[in-house]
Amino acid sequence: MVGAVLILGNRPVAAQVQIRIGDSTRTLYSELHEGLRPGTPPADSAQRILEAPDTRGLWPIASGMLTGKADWNAGLLALTRIAELRDPTSLDSVRSWRARIQAGAVSAPPGTDPGDLLPALHAIELELERDRRGDLALLAELLPRIPDGNYDTGDAWVFGRMRLGAADTLAHRFLDSADRDLRIRYLTLLSFSTDTALIPLLARIYVAPDSFRLPLRIGIRASDGLIWIGTRGAVQVLLQARAAARARGTYADPRLGHADLDFLGNDSSMVVSRTGRWLAEWVGMLK
């Protein structure tokens, strides 16, 4: 497993899924659908999967995505919910799926790759381990693997769910590291966490990535981290950080833009795509 997919481009969706629906204290968030809005068929379908009380109905959805009988994104979401449920009976299925995928014995619809499911299967195993051994044990095993990139989005997703100061530990390593690539890895992992203690650091990074010896484009990671935290405070801070970055001229270079949008405009567009609303709307809605 390698961490390159966590470093380049936007966070991938063909692995472990970041999605949140129905929390009145945090923004809606989805990597799988354009602006999931409550009450729409895609949102209702996703919420049914996310609220499944056990794994019995989830494995058939996951299996169905490989045969084309279920939507691919629904299958990814089912695997995510299976990880959350921590059902020990899932372990045999995970091992069987992995062995068949690695042996090339699994087919999938055109345009999809069964290998993309390996991080999600890994996350199921990790959540079972987390339930058995605790956050600190898993964090201790992850930290030495980060410099070599020996981790995947399953590791990142599970890290994002850890408590007991896991985000604080990684934030300190981010600040102490003099290696730019390693800092990018730490920041990307931090963007998977919902720990509100990260809000000030992410805001500072967004306003001035260069002051942390980071490439300017990596500011999108800090923005995404704040939106994934998703509290009213995080949204307000991102709005303030965006204004400060514009005043500072951080992203003024037109080469940082995308299509017809400058960097900050593209960032605004990404927020709407993932949350379905503008930041100012969320500030007025969140508790």
C-alpha positions in Angstrom: 0.0 0.0 0.0 1.3 3.4 -0.9 0.4 6.9 0.2 0.8 8.7 -3.2 -2.9 8.8 -3.7 -3.2 10.9 -0.6 -0.6 13.4 -1.8 -1.6 14.3 -5.3 -4.8 15.9 -6.6 -8.1 16.0 -4.7 -8.8 13.3 -2.2 -9.8 10.2 -4.1 -13.3 8.7 -3.9 -12.5 5.2 -5.2 -11.4 4.0 -1.8 -12.7 4.8 1.7 -15.6 7.3 1.7 -15.9 10.6 3.5 -19.6 11.4 3.8 -21.8 13.0 6.4 -25.6 13.5 6.3 -28.1 14.5 8.9 -25.9 16.2 11.5 -27.4 19.5 12.4 -24.2 20.7 14.0 -22.0 20.1 11.0 -22.1 20.7 7.3 -23.3 18.0 5.0 -20.3 16.5 3.2 -20.0 14.1 0.3 -17.3 13.0 -2.0 -19.6 10.8 -4.0 -22.5 13.0 -5.1 -22.8 16.6 -6.3 -24.3 18.5 -3.4 -26.3 15.8 -1.6 -29.4 17.6 -0.4 -31.7 16.2 2.2 -34.9 14.9 0.7 -33.4 14.0 -2.7 -33.3 10.4 -3.8 -29.4 10.2 -3.7 -29.4 11.6 -0.2 -32.2 9.3 1.0 -30.4 6.3 -0.5 -27.1 7.3 1.2 -28.7 7.9 4.5 -30.4 4.5 4.5 -27.0 2.8 4.0 -25.4 5.0 6.7 -28.1 4.2 9.2 -28.1 0.4 8.5 -28.2 -1.2 12.0 -26.2 -4.3 11.0 -24.2 -5.7 8.1 -26.7 -8.2 6.8 -28.1 -5.9 4.1 -24.8 -4.2 3.4 -22.7 -7.0 2.0 -25.2 -7.7 -0.8 -25.0 -4.0 -1.8 -21.2 -4.3 -1.9 -21.3 -7.5 -3.9 -23.9 -6.0 -6.2 -21.6 -3.1 -7.3 -19.2 -5.7 -8.7 -21.9 -7.3 -10.9 -23.5 -4.0 -11.8 -26.7 -4.8 -9.8 -25.9 -2.0 -7.4 -24.4 1.5 -7.9 -20.7 1.6 -7.5 -20.9 4.5 -5.1 -23.6 2.7 -3.0 -21.2 -0.2 -2.8 -18.4 2.0 -1.5 -20.7 3.5 1.0 -21.9 0.1 2.2 -18.3 -0.9 2.8 -17.8 2.3 4.8 -20.8 1.5 7.0 -19.6 -2.0 7.5 -16.3 -0.6 8.8 -18.3 1.7 11.2 -20.3 -1.2 12.6 -17.3 -3.2 13.6 -19.0 -6.6 13.2 -16.4 -9.4 13.9 -18.2 -11.7 11.4 -17.1 -9.3 8.6 -13.5 -10.4 8.9 -13.8 -13.6 7.0 -15.6 -11.8 4.1 -12.8 -9.1 4.1 -10.1 -11.7 3.8 -11.9 -13.6 1.1 -12.5 -10.5 -0.9 -8.9 -9.3 -0.6 -7.5 -12.7 -1.6 -9.8 -12.9 -4.7 -9.0 -9.3 -5.7 -5.3 -9.7 -5.4 -5.5 -13.0 -7.4 -7.3 -11.2 -10.2 -10.4 -13.4 -9.7 -12.9 -10.5 -9.3 -14.5 -8.8 -12.2 -16.2 -5.4 -12.1 -18.2 -3.1 -14.4 -16.3 -1.3 -17.2 -14.5 1.8 -15.9 -14.1 0.4 -12.4 -11.2 -1.4 -10.7 -11.7 -4.0 -8.0 -8.3 -3.0 -6.6 -9.8 0.3 -5.5 -11.8 -1.6 -2.9 -8.7 -2.7 -1.0 -8.4 0.4 1.2 -12.1 0.1 2.2 -11.5 -3.6 3.2 -8.4 -2.5 5.1 -10.5 0.1 7.0 -12.9 -2.7 8.1 -10.0 -4.7 9.5 -8.6 -1.6 11.2 -11.8 -0.7 12.8 -12.1 -4.2 14.3 -8.5 -3.8 15.5 -9.3 -0.4 16.9 -12.3 -1.8 18.8 -10.0 -4.6 20.2 -6.8 -2.7 20.9 -7.7 1.0 21.1 -6.7 4.2 19.2 -3.3 4.6 20.7 -2.1 1.2 19.6 -3.2 1.8 16.0 -1.7 5.3 15.9 1.6 3.9 17.2 1.7 1.5 14.2 0.7 4.2 11.7 3.2 6.9 12.6 6.4 5.0 11.5 4.8 4.1 8.2 4.0 7.7 7.2 7.5 8.8 6.1 7.8 5.9 3.7 4.2 6.4 2.4 3.3 2.9 3.5 -0.4 3.7 4.2 -3.6 4.0 2.2 -6.9 5.8 2.4 -8.2 3.1 4.7 -5.5 4.1 7.2 -6.3 7.8 6.7 -10.1 7.3 7.2 -9.5 5.3 10.5 -7.0 7.9 11.7 -9.6 10.6 11.1 -12.0 8.8 13.5 -9.4 8.4 16.3 -9.6 10.4 19.5 -7.2 10.5 22.5 -5.1 13.3 21.0 -4.4 11.5 17.7 -4.8 14.7 15.6 -2.7 16.7 18.1 0.1 14.1 17.8 0.2 14.4 14.0 -0.1 18.2 14.1 3.0 18.3 16.3 4.8 16.1 13.8 3.7 18.3 11.0 5.1 21.4 12.7 8.3 19.7 13.7 9.1 18.3 10.2 11.5 20.1 7.9 10.7 17.8 5.0 8.2 19.4 2.6 6.8 16.1 1.2 6.4 14.7 4.7 4.6 17.8 5.8 2.2 17.3 2.9 1.5 13.8 4.0 0.9 14.9 7.6 -1.5 17.7 6.4 -3.4 15.3 4.1 -3.9 12.9 6.9 -5.0 15.7 9.2 -7.6 16.7 6.7 -9.4 13.4 7.5 -9.9 14.4 11.1 -13.0 16.1 12.6 -11.1 17.2 15.7 -12.0 20.9 16.3 -8.6 21.5 17.9 -7.2 21.6 14.4 -9.3 24.6 13.3 -6.7 27.3 14.1 -3.8 25.4 12.5 -5.7 24.6 9.3 -6.8 28.3 9.0 -3.2 29.5 9.3 -2.1 27.0 6.7 -4.9 28.2 4.3 -3.9 31.8 4.7 -0.2 31.3 4.1 0.9 27.8 3.0 4.3 29.3 2.1 5.0 30.2 5.7 4.9 26.5 6.4 7.2 25.8 3.5 4.3 24.2 1.6 3.4 24.7 -2.1 0.5 27.2 -2.4 -1.8 24.7 -4.1 -1.8 22.6 -0.9 -4.0 25.2 0.7 -6.9 23.3 -0.7 -6.1 20.5 1.8 -6.6 23.0 4.7 -9.9 24.1 3.2 -11.1 20.6 2.8 -10.1 19.8 6.4 -12.1 22.7 7.8 -15.1 21.7 5.8 -14.8 18.1 6.9 -14.7 19.3 10.5 -17.8 21.2 9.4 -18.9 23.0 12.6 -20.2 26.5 12.5 -16.9 27.7 14.0 -14.9 25.9 11.3 -17.0 27.3 8.5 -16.7 30.9 10.0 -12.9 30.5 10.3 -12.7 29.3 6.7 -14.6 32.4 5.5 -12.2 34.6 7.5 -9.2 32.7 6.2 -10.4 33.1 2.6 -10.7 36.9 3.1 -7.3 37.0 4.7 -5.7 35.0 1.9 -7.3 37.3 -0.7 -6.0 40.4 1.1 -2.5 38.9 1.4 -2.5 37.9 -2.2 -1.6 34.3 -1.3 -3.3 32.8 -4.3 -3.1 35.7 -6.7 -1.0 33.9 -9.3 -3.5 33.0 -12.1 -1.7 29.7 -12.7 -3.2 28.5 -9.4 -6.7 28.8 -10.8 -8.8 26.1 -12.5 -10.8 26.5 -15.7 -12.2 30.0 -15.6 -11.9 30.4 -11.8 -9.1 31.7 -9.7 -7.9 29.6 -6.8 -10.3 31.0 -4.2 -13.2 30.9 -6.6 -12.4 27.2 -7.4 -12.2 26.5 -3.7 -15.7 28.1 -3.2 -17.0 25.9 -6.0 -15.5 22.8 -4.4 -17.2 23.6 -1.1 -20.6 23.9 -2.9 -20.0 20.7 -4.8 -19.2 18.7 -1.6 -21.7 20.4 0.8 -24.5 21.7 -1.5 -24.4 25.2 -0.1 -22.2 28.3 0.1 -20.2 28.8 3.3 -22.3 31.9 4.3 -25.5 29.7 4.1 -24.0 27.1 6.4 -23.1 29.8 9.0 -26.7 30.8 9.1 -28.0 27.2 9.3 -25.6 25.4 11.7 -26.3 25.3 15.5 
